[in-house]
Amino acid sequence: MLIIFDIVILAYGVYTIYSAINMKRTQQLNKFFTGGNTMVPIRDVRGYIDAIYHKSLVLGAMAILFGAVAVINDFVMPIPVVMKALVLLFLTVLVWFTVMVSRAKREFW
């Protein structure tokens, strides 16, 4: 029923991992991780990238896991207990990531 939502979260996870790897490789900030707030110049780009790189990979992996299990839940077999746990875990990781990015912005911006 919510297959579009599931696919969007799965795609979000893939894009998050792709963007993090690309940002680490090129050492250039991606607007995806800055929130588009590029009016104030960042003091330490490399430090900011290093601070959020692994956290971004965790968020992307969690989104991929959630999206994939949600698709299985919708199409293969319902697994409501697993889905409830994954919703809670995904939201926890999302809040954790938001807090970590906020701290990194305060430290490196």
C-alpha positions as CSV (number, residue, x, y, z in Angstrom):
1,M,0.0,0.0,0.0
2,L,2.8,2.4,0.8
3,I,5.2,1.0,-1.9
4,I,6.0,4.5,-3.2
5,F,7.1,5.6,0.3
6,D,9.2,2.4,0.7
7,I,10.9,3.0,-2.7
8,V,11.6,6.6,-1.8
9,I,13.3,5.6,1.5
10,L,15.3,2.9,-0.3
11,A,16.4,5.4,-3.0
12,Y,17.2,8.0,-0.2
13,G,19.5,5.4,1.4
14,V,21.3,4.7,-1.9
15,Y,21.7,8.4,-2.6
16,T,23.0,9.1,0.9
17,I,25.7,6.5,0.6
18,Y,26.6,7.6,-2.9
19,S,26.8,11.3,-1.9
20,A,28.9,10.5,1.2
21,I,31.4,8.4,-0.8
22,N,31.6,11.0,-3.5
23,M,32.0,13.8,-1.0
24,K,34.8,11.9,0.8
25,R,36.5,11.1,-2.5
26,T,36.4,14.6,-3.9
27,Q,36.7,16.4,-0.6
28,Q,34.0,18.8,-1.7
29,L,30.8,19.5,0.2
30,N,27.5,18.3,-1.2
31,K,24.4,20.5,-0.7
32,F,22.7,17.3,0.5
33,F,24.8,17.4,3.7
34,T,24.8,21.1,4.2
35,G,21.1,21.8,4.0
36,G,21.8,24.3,1.2
37,N,23.2,26.7,3.9
38,T,26.3,27.8,2.0
39,M,26.0,31.5,2.7
40,V,28.4,31.3,5.6
41,P,31.8,29.8,4.5
42,I,32.8,26.7,6.3
43,R,36.1,26.9,8.3
44,D,37.2,23.3,7.9
45,V,35.7,21.4,5.0
46,R,37.9,18.3,5.4
47,G,37.1,18.1,9.2
48,Y,33.4,18.4,8.5
49,I,33.4,15.7,5.9
50,D,35.4,13.4,8.2
51,A,33.0,14.1,11.0
52,I,29.9,13.1,9.0
53,Y,31.2,10.5,6.6
54,H,30.7,7.4,8.7
55,K,27.5,8.7,10.2
56,S,26.1,9.2,6.7
57,L,27.0,5.7,5.7
58,V,25.1,4.4,8.8
59,L,22.0,6.5,7.9
60,G,22.1,5.3,4.3
61,A,22.5,1.7,5.3
62,M,19.6,2.0,7.7
63,A,17.4,3.6,5.0
64,I,18.3,0.9,2.6
65,L,17.5,-1.8,5.1
66,F,14.2,-0.2,6.1
67,G,13.1,0.3,2.5
68,A,14.0,-3.2,1.5
69,V,12.2,-4.8,4.4
70,A,9.2,-2.6,3.9
71,V,9.0,-3.7,0.2
72,I,9.2,-7.4,1.4
73,N,6.5,-6.6,4.0
74,D,4.2,-5.1,1.3
75,F,4.8,-7.7,-1.4
76,V,6.1,-11.0,0.0
77,M,4.7,-11.5,3.5
78,P,3.6,-9.2,6.3
79,I,6.0,-8.9,9.2
80,P,4.4,-6.3,11.5
81,V,6.7,-6.9,14.5
82,V,9.8,-6.4,12.4
83,M,8.4,-3.4,10.7
84,K,7.5,-1.8,14.1
85,A,11.0,-2.4,15.3
86,L,12.5,-1.0,12.1
87,V,10.4,2.1,12.1
88,L,11.6,2.8,15.7
89,L,15.2,2.1,14.7
90,F,15.0,4.2,11.5
91,L,13.6,7.2,13.4
92,T,16.2,6.8,16.1
93,V,19.0,6.7,13.6
94,L,17.5,9.7,11.8
95,V,17.3,11.8,15.0
96,W,20.9,10.7,15.9
97,F,22.2,11.7,12.5
98,T,20.4,15.1,12.7
99,V,22.0,15.8,16.1
100,M,25.5,14.7,14.9
101,V,25.3,16.9,11.8
102,S,24.2,19.8,14.0
103,R,27.2,19.3,16.3
104,A,29.5,19.0,13.3
105,K,28.2,22.2,11.8
106,R,28.8,24.0,15.1
107,E,32.3,22.7,15.3
108,F,33.4,23.2,11.8
109,W,31.3,26.0,10.4
